[in-house]
Amino acid sequence: MKTNKSLPYLFIAPALLLFALFTIYPIFSSFVLSFQSMEGGKYVFTGLSNYTRLLGDDIFWKALGNTGIILIVQVPVMILLALVLANALNSQLLRLKGFFRVSFFLPAVTSLVAYSILFSIILQDEGIMNTILGFFGIDAIQWLGDPFWAKVSIIVAMTWRWTGYNMVIFLAALQSLSHEVYEAADLDGANRIQKFFHVTVPQLKPVILFTTILSTIGTLQLFDEPFNLTKGGPADSTMTLGLYIYQNGFKYFDFGYASAIAYVVVLLVGILTFFQFKFTGDKS
């Protein structure tokens, strides 16, 4: 029976068309837009003016610095917590595993806006956190009104939401590891901490790299938490690259400049991913 070799392409054509229309076209369109500026009610080609404008934009550098600080602090803490939790929830001695796994993963399926509002209520001046601190005689902290504590609040909120997500990925990887290696470690007299650092972590290296890259990309695109919690304040102390792109595009309608910032983020993602593969990937 003769088969029509073009039939499979016919079935995937609608998906390819939608992908080209809503993904490929916007990518190229925004790239072209990054070289244009609005003049006289229409966009005109202005070369690298949007990119050179970045060099003298203090808010851009502030947003870049804030994003970098959050990335350097939050991602390692979250990955470490997720790894420790996954290792604990994989223990054969633990009861109610299903309950704890669902409990830690639940924040990951919570609406970004809903959990941001929840944290804004908890961290307000007369909120739950300051009430708890008051019981111990500690003065109230302006969690969202102080530049330092505002960053801490965003880091804590992000860690609360995404730790369980990464934990599930680690947990799935742990369940696929060979038990023979752990039995050999037991025969060598290794304790739990030694097995964790010398057996578990090395075997999870590809998964750790994967989650680190995903978390890095997500942090460089950080928008929801600062937008809902602090609006980038106080004094731009929580302004991130994602929030700055939004402000330029949808508040000031400077889409050319916003596109230029977006492609700087793309470049940063590429550079950081390259170095993460270079220094933590498989040398072979």
Residue pairs with C-beta under 8 A, 6 or more apart in sequence:
30 259
30 262
30 263
31 259
31 263
33 43
33 255
33 256
33 259
34 50
34 51
34 256
34 259
34 260
34 262
34 263
35 45
35 46
35 47
35 48
35 50
35 256
36 43
36 44
36 45
36 46
36 50
36 256
37 43
37 44
37 46
37 49
37 50
37 254
37 256
37 257
38 44
38 253
38 254
38 255
38 256
39 46
43 256
46 256
50 256
50 257
50 259
50 260
51 260
51 264
53 257
53 260
54 60
54 260
54 261
54 264
59 236
59 239
59 244
60 244
60 261
62 236
62 239
63 236
63 239
63 240
63 241
63 243
63 244
64 241
66 151
66 236
66 237
66 238
66 239
66 240
67 219
67 220
67 222
67 240
67 241
67 242
69 151
70 151
70 154
70 155
70 158
70 219
70 222
70 240
71 216
71 219
71 220
73 155
74 155
74 158
74 159
74 219
75 212
75 215
75 216
75 219
77 155
77 159
78 158
78 159
78 162
78 163
78 166
78 215
79 166
79 208
79 211
79 212
79 215
81 159
81 163
81 167
82 163
82 164
82 165
82 166
82 167
82 169
82 170
82 211
83 167
83 170
83 201
83 204
83 208
85 104
85 163
85 164
85 167
85 170
86 167
86 168
86 170
86 171
86 174
87 170
87 174
87 196
87 200
88 94
89 97
89 100
89 101
89 104
89 167
89 171
90 171
90 174
90 175
94 100
101 168
101 171
104 163
104 164
104 167
105 164
105 165
105 167
105 168
106 164
107 115
107 160
107 161
107 162
107 163
107 164
108 161
108 162
108 164
108 165
108 168
110 161
112 161
112 224
112 225
112 228
113 224
113 228
115 157
115 160
115 161
116 157
116 224
116 225
116 227
116 228
116 229
117 228
119 153
119 156
119 157
119 160
119 229
120 144
120 228
120 229
121 127
121 128
122 128
122 129
123 129
123 143
123 144
123 153
123 229
124 130
124 143
124 144
125 140
125 142
125 145
126 140
127 143
129 141
129 143
130 140
130 141
130 143
133 139
133 140
133 141
134 140
141 149
142 149
143 149
143 150
143 152
143 153
144 150
144 153
144 229
144 230
145 234
146 234
147 234
147 235
147 237
147 238
148 237
150 229
150 230
150 233
150 234
150 237
150 238
151 237
151 238
153 229
153 230
154 222
154 225
154 226
154 229
154 230
154 238
157 225
157 229
158 219
158 222
158 225
162 215
162 218
166 211
166 215
169 207
169 210
169 211
170 204
170 207
170 211
173 204
173 207
174 200
174 204
177 200
177 203
177 204
181 199
181 203
182 195
182 199
185 194
185 195
185 198
185 199
186 195
190 198
190 199
201 208
205 280
205 282
206 282
208 280
209 276
209 277
209 280
209 281
212 276
212 280
213 273
213 276
216 269
216 272
216 273
216 276
217 269
217 273
220 241
220 242
220 265
220 268
220 269
220 272
221 241
221 242
221 265
222 240
222 241
222 242
222 243
223 240
223 242
223 243
223 246
226 232
226 238
226 239
226 240
226 243
227 243
227 246
229 238
230 237
230 238
232 238
232 239
232 240
232 243
232 244
232 247
233 239
241 261
241 264
241 265
242 265
244 261
245 258
245 261
245 262
245 265
246 258
248 254
248 255
248 257
248 258
248 261
249 255
249 258
249 259
